[in-house]
Amino acid sequence: MTRLKLTSRATPFVIGISAATLLFLFFAFDLAHHYIPYSSNRSRDYGKLLPPFLWLAGVSAAAGMRWLRARRAKSWPCAPATIETGSISSTAGRDGLQYILRVGYWYSVNGERYGGSYTARFACESNAEATLNSLKAVPPPARYNPGDPAESILTG
């Protein structure tokens, strides 16, 4: 696995997310300090604000990692992929019913067979079915890491 260099193109993104999170934390605490009426019998328990901020930082980090992986994979070589399995399941979410498409695929590099998986969420079951049928009809190529061919993504 390659390490992220400080001179990477992703550095501004990571620094930007970190700065935005720190600014958000600072202003949230500052606004809470200045605009919440002070009461002598009320403690300033900023610990209640910590879980939402940790959640925000975690979501930002996960999104950043997905973005970095997809960006890094643009330079990886392609191999023809074959869709092996495909399924659609439904789950209840905050925004109603969501449909989750899960696809298993395989590809070959230098005579060696490797596999991967692709997952996508849809609000409409017909969109998930259309995507699954499209992937089965004309599978997109798999981009694989030349240093570790077992690492791949299915390109769209």
Residue, then its C-alpha position, 0 to 999 in steps of 0.5 A: m500500500t502506498r503512503l500519502k505524501l505531503t506533496s500529494r494532490a489530496t493534501p489540500f482536500v485533507i487540510g481543508i476538511s481538517a480546517a473546516t472541522l476545527l473552525f466548526l468546533f471553534f464557532a460552535f463552542d464560541l456561540a454556545h459560550h456567548y449566546i446561551p444565557y449564563s446561569s450560576n447553577r448550570s455547568r458548561d458541559y461541552g461534552k454533549l457536543l462531542p458525539p456529533f462532532l466526532w460523527l461529523a469528523g468520522v463521516s468526513a474522513a470516510a468520504g475523504m478516503r473513498w474520494l482518495r481511493a477513487r482518485r488514486a484508482k484512475s491511474w490504475p490499469c484496467a482488466p475486463a470484469t465478469i459479473e458473478t453475482g448480483s442482488i438487491s436488498s431493501t432496508a429502512g433508512r431515515d429517508g424511507l426505504q432504500y435499495i442496496l445493490r451488491v455485485g460480485y465480480w472477478y477479473s484476471v491479471n497475468g493469468e491469476r484470478y481475483g475478485g471484488s465487490y461493488t455496492a450502491r444505494f438507490a431510493c428506487e428499486s427500478n433504478a437498482e434493477a436497471t443498474l444491475n441489468s446494465l452491469k450484467a449486460v455490459p460489465p465495466p472494466a475493473r481497475y486494479n492496483p498494479g502493486d497489489p492486483a487483489e485491490s480493485i474497483l469497478t469503474g462506471 
